[in-house]
Amino acid sequence: MTRISLLFFLFTSIRLSAQTQLSVNNYDYGDLYAYSERYVDIQLKNVGAKKEYLLNVRKPNEVVFIQSGNTILPDSTVTLRFQVNPKKKGRFSYDIEVFASDKMEPYQVQLKGNMQELPYTATNAGQDCPSFGVRPPNSNPMEFTMHIQVVDQETKVPIDKAEVLVLQNGQLEHQFKTNRKGQIEEKMLLGLAYFYAQKEGYVPSETGTYVNSQRNVLVLEMKAVEPKEPVVLKEVIIIDEEAAEEEIVETTLPERTIEEVREQLKEEEQVVPLELNELATTDFSKEHFKPVNVSFVLDVSSSMNNGDKMELLKFALQALNAELRETDYISIVTYADHAKVLLDPTNGTEKEKVNEQVQKLRAGGLTAGGEGIKLGYKENLKNYLADGANHVIVITDGAFNRASKDYKKYVRKYRKKGITLSIVGVKNAERDAEKMIEAAELGGGRYIPIMKLSDAQNNLFQEIRYISFRR
């Protein structure tokens, strides 16, 4: 009995004299996506007067960790970096036990969150825990400091008071100005982002890229030009359409098709009614434009997975959505490995519903273009407007690579039923321009290039005006 009492006393003493403290017992990662940082740092601090040790860590297989050391000197800490690697989408919760030398019972740690999207490739699906040279997440694990430098393209001299717009998820999230050194240092959320720098007297500079705490330095070079009319901002950029159109033709089409496209544009100018040209480019009144039933067929294959293409695509769709009327309807089909309906025909007044689906778009997989086109026509037919413009718009960065052999017969078939087709090329390679023009002509529509932000803001809307104009 005495021995049992003694053991109980010793055990109780150890529990009551714990010398280490854990900085975090519960951590919520929130929503995680393919490129989200999935690690957190937790400190084990020695608040006592003698040396202690980190003995062991028990964890599930989906959690990996590294530690900064084993020995914990008085008034010092050992850092444990935990990274979660969920194997499936959805909510997760992992319980971890951390054993230290100062007590028999382990410290309990719970890591939880919601895996919205799994990494796209095997190389980043089950990563090792990043080294301590990598900056850990702070109170917001997705936030970091972005460093932007704007310089003259030829002299490399910093440009002060340049305006830099940052789009994420197709929306204008930040609007910064450079300091005297041409620099910007501001907090941002990691992910795909599109940067647009402008200042009167310079050609705008723009690029899209994935940014995080390790990819947080960006240099934008601007070319000086003769002073022109300043860019007008209406929440986002509006640039002279004719100048933008000429620049696109000169820089994005292969030499052998430039003349063909110019001829096509001349023919279109002859076909376009004079009344449409006389209207303001912002006019979308019921008096002049029929109700629109438009179905978008979006390429979300892995080739679209970069800041330029996905951000321009999202921005273009949301810019058009803002212009739709109560008489209009929009539906969305996506294709990668397979085609699927993202949004059934939705009225033009339900703008939040449309934008919510657009912002969820993620790219990955192969390119089943033909399958996507077929499904797009079927969605459009569901909401066919006898007195309206029924139109399918394919948005892609290239050719239709898989399941595409028989898409042409569907284009011909539905054109006879009154559903036309246009092709939007987002940052497409020069070699694909001809194929896009050919497919658009077959569908009774046009090829619409989107190579920069001003195109994304204007070109889709102008195409909708063109196909719905009351002739």
C-alpha positions, 0 to 999 in steps of 0.5 A: 500500500505504501509503494502504491501511495508513493507511486501515486505521489510521484506521478501526481508531482510530475503532472503538477510540475510540468515545465513545458508549454505548447503555444497552440493546441488547436489550429484551423487551416480553413479552406485549402486549395491545390497550391495552399500552404498546408503547414503551421509552426507550434512551439514547445517552450520550457518555462522551468529552471532545468533542461527538458527534452522533446521525446516523441510525436504520434500522428496520423499518416496524413500529417508530416512534421519536422522539429528544430531540435530535441533539447529544450533549455530553460526559457527557450523553445523547440519548434514543431512544423506540421504539414497536412496532406489530406488524401481526399477533398472535404473536412479533415481533423487530425489528433496529434500527441506530443511527448515531453520529458516533464510529464507522462501524459502527452500534449494534445494537438488538433489540426483541422480544415477543409480541403476544397481542392487536391493538388494536381500532380503526384509531386505535390500531393504528399509533400514532405514538410517544408524546411525551416527556411520557409516562412510559416503562415501567420494569423492568416496562413494564406497572407504574405507580403508581396514586393513589386518593383516598376521600372522603365524598360530601357533605362531600368530607372524606377517609376514612381506613382505608377498605379498597379492593379491586382486581380485575383479570382477575376476581381479587382482586389488591390489598387496600389501606387509605387513610392519614390523608389518605384516599389510596393510592399503590401499584404496579399493572399497567395494564389493566382494573381494578375498584375497590371501597371499603368502610368501616363506616358508609358505602355501598360505592363501586365502579367499573371502568375502564381504568388506566395511567400516564396514567390513574392517578388515581381518586376514590371517593366514599362515602355515609355511612349509619347503622351496619350489620353490617360486611361480611364478607370471605372473600377477597372481599366478601359482602353481604346478598343481600336488601338487594342484590336490593332495591337492584337492582330499585329502581335498574336497572329501568325504571319501567314494568317494576318492578311486573312484576318484583316480581310475577314475584319473588312468583310465584317465591317461591310456586314455590320449594320451602320446603325450598330456602329453608330450606337455607343459601345456601352449601349445594350438597350432592349430597343436595339438588342434582342434577349440573349441565351448564351452558353459558355464552354470553358477550357479548364484543362491543365494548359489553362493553369496559370495566372495569365489565362485563368485570371483573364478568363474569370475577369472576362466572364464577370465583366460580361455578367455585370452587363446582362439584363433581366431578359438574358440567360447564361449557362456554363459548361467546363471541360478537361478530362470530361465535360460537365455542367457548372451552371444551368441556364441562369437569369441575368439578374442572378449575378452573385450566383454566376460570379460564385461559380466563376470564382470556383473555377480551377484548371487541371487535366486533359482537353476534351474539347469536342465533348464540351462543345456538344454539352454546351449546345445541349444546355443552350437548347434547354433555354432556347429563345425563339425571339432571342439570340442563342449563342455558344461561346467556347473559351480556350487557349488552344485547339480541341485535343480530345474527343473532337473528331465529330464536333463539326457536325454538331456545329453545323447541326445546331447552326441550322437550328439557330444556335451560333458559335464563337471561339474566344482565344485566351493567350492562345498560341499563334498556331491555333489562331487559324483553327479557331477562326475556322471553327468560329466561321463554321458556327456562324460566329467570330474568333475573339482574341483575349490577350490582355486585360482590356480585351477581357473587359470589352471583347466578350461584351462587344461580341454579345452586342454583335450577335444580339443586335436587332438587324 
